[in-house]
């Protein structure tokens, strides 16, 4: 709720009455605070519109940021981009990003062809060997 002392600066005796207008020629809105009426600056005059827009973009892509290292990262990002503008789609993407387990790549170990592994210690046994070289058990 704005203060009832809204006026256009620079006209007549009201502008020269020393009422504290710090933006001559601009319309000033007054905010009634504990010390009386104080000028209330608009957000665009202080440059916080860009910060607000940046915050909203980061908030919109929050599920994608959280889920970028998950196994289902592509699905989370696509859901967030295409259905994130709906509140339900954004919430589903956020829950999916939080609950998805992280991506763990499968590591392949190169093994020479024809060999076997010891059933007790798991060491590779070369072809033709009858005993494990690590534990001595019969292969």
N, C-alpha and C positions, 0 to 999 in steps of 0.2 A: 504494500500500500504506500503510495507516494504522499509526500507532504503537500498540503494544499497551497503552498507558496510557489507554484510553478509559474514561470513568467518568461517572456522573451526579453533578453538582455539588449541594451543599447537604445531603448525607446523612452523618452520623456524623463521625468524626475525620478522614476523608479530605478533607472539605471545609474543615476548619479547619487543616489541616496546612501551609498556606502554599504550596500547590503551584502557585500562579499562575493560578487560574481567574479570568478577568476578566468572565465572564458568569454570575453566580450564578443557579442554578435552571435553567440550560440545559445541554443535553448538549454537551460539548466534544470535538472530535476533535483528536488531537495528531499533529503531523507531525515525524518524526525528521529533523532537519537537522544541519548541521555543529556547531551550538552545543547540541545536545541536542533534547529534545522542545519544539516550539513550537506554540501553538494555531493551528489552521487554520480560518479563517473560511469559511463557505459563501458562494457567489457571491450568493445572494439577500439575504443580510444586508448586503452592501455596495452593493446596488442595481445591479449590473452585469447583471442578468437583462434589464432593459429595453434596455441597450446591446447585449447579445448578440442579442436579438430584432431590433433595428433593423439590426444588421450582417447578420444572416441574410436579412432582407427585401431589403436593398439588394443582397446577393449574388445572391438569387433573380432580381431584376429587372435585373441587370447587362446582359444582352443587349438588353433594351428600352431601357435608358439609353444604351447605345452606339449602337443603331440608330435612335434617334428622328429623326435628320435624314437618313436614307437614303431612297432611292426606294421600297424595299420595307418601310417602317416598319410598316405595318398588318399585314403577314404575320409580321414578326418579333415584334411585340407579341402577336398572337394565338397564335402557336406557343409563346411563352414563358409566357403565362398558362395555356393549356390543357394543354400537354405539358411544361412546365418542371419539374414535380414528378418526372418521370422524368429520370434522369441523361442518357440519350441525347437526349431532347427539348431539354434545357437546353443540351447541347453543340452540337447542330445550330443552335439559335437563336443561340448565341454565335458560332459560325463564320460563320453567315449575316450577323450584324450586323457582324462585323469585315471580311468580304470584300465586302459590298455597296458599290457606288459611291454617293457622295453625290448627293442630289437637286439637279438643276440645272433650274430652270424654263425653258421655252421662251419667248423674248421675241418678241412680234409687233410689227412696225413698220407703222404705218398708212401706206399709199401711196395717193395719189389715183388714181382709176380712169382708165384710158386712157393712162397714161404708160408709158415704157420705161426701161430702164437701159442705160448705156453698157457695151459689151462690153470696153473696155480698163480704165476706172477705176472702174466700178460706180456712177457718179453717176446720180441720177434725172434723166431728160430729159423735159421737158413734151411733151404731145401736139402733133404738128404740127412739131416742131423737126427739122431735118436734121443739126445738128451738136451735139456735146456742149459744154455751157457750161464744163466744167472742163478738159478736155484738147483740145478742138477736133476730135476725130475724127468722121468721118461715122457717123451712127447708122443 
